[in-house]
C-alpha cells in the first residue's frame, strides 16, 4: 500500500517537473505579443497612409 502511495506522489512530482508544457505556453504568449504588435503597427501605418492620401486628394482638388 505504501509503495502505491509513493508511486502516485512520485508521478505527480515528475509531472510538475516537466517543462514541455511551460515552453509551449511561453511560445504561445510570445506569438500573441508579436501579433498584437503587428496589428498596432499596421493600424498606425494605415492611418498615416490614409492621411497622406487625403492630402493628395485635397491638393488635386478632389
C-alpha positions as CSV (number, residue, x, y, z in Angstrom):
1,X,0.0,0.0,0.0
2,X,2.8,2.4,0.9
3,X,4.5,1.7,-2.4
4,X,1.4,2.6,-4.4
5,X,1.1,5.9,-2.5
6,X,4.8,6.7,-3.1
7,X,4.4,5.8,-6.8
8,X,1.4,8.1,-7.0
9,X,3.3,11.1,-5.4
10,X,6.4,10.3,-7.4
11,X,4.3,10.5,-10.6
12,X,2.8,13.8,-9.5
13,X,6.3,15.3,-8.8
14,X,7.6,14.1,-12.2
15,X,4.6,15.6,-13.9
16,X,5.1,19.0,-12.3
17,X,8.9,19.0,-13.1
18,X,8.2,18.5,-16.8
19,X,8.7,21.8,-18.6
20,X,7.5,20.9,-22.0
21,X,4.1,22.5,-21.3
22,X,5.7,25.6,-19.9
23,X,7.8,26.1,-23.0
24,X,4.8,25.7,-25.3
25,X,2.9,28.3,-23.2
26,X,5.8,30.7,-23.4
27,X,5.9,30.3,-27.2
28,X,2.2,30.9,-27.4
29,X,2.5,34.1,-25.3
30,X,5.3,35.4,-27.5
31,X,3.4,34.7,-30.6
32,X,0.3,36.5,-29.2
33,X,2.5,39.5,-28.3
34,X,4.0,39.6,-31.8
35,X,0.5,39.5,-33.3
36,X,-0.7,42.4,-31.1
37,X,2.4,44.5,-32.0
38,X,1.9,43.8,-35.7
39,X,-1.8,44.8,-35.6
40,X,-0.9,48.0,-33.8
41,X,1.9,48.8,-36.3
42,X,-0.5,48.1,-39.3
43,X,-3.1,50.4,-37.7
44,X,-0.6,53.2,-37.3
45,X,0.7,52.8,-40.9
46,X,-2.8,52.6,-42.2
47,X,-3.7,55.9,-40.6
48,X,-0.6,57.5,-41.9
49,X,-1.4,56.3,-45.5
50,X,-5.0,57.5,-45.2
51,X,-3.8,60.9,-44.1
52,X,-1.3,61.1,-47.0
53,X,-4.0,60.1,-49.5
54,X,-6.3,62.7,-48.1
55,X,-3.6,65.4,-48.6
56,X,-3.1,64.2,-52.1
57,X,-6.8,64.3,-52.9
58,X,-7.1,67.8,-51.4
59,X,-4.1,69.0,-53.4
60,X,-5.6,67.7,-56.6
61,X,-8.9,69.5,-55.9
62,X,-10.9,66.4,-55.1
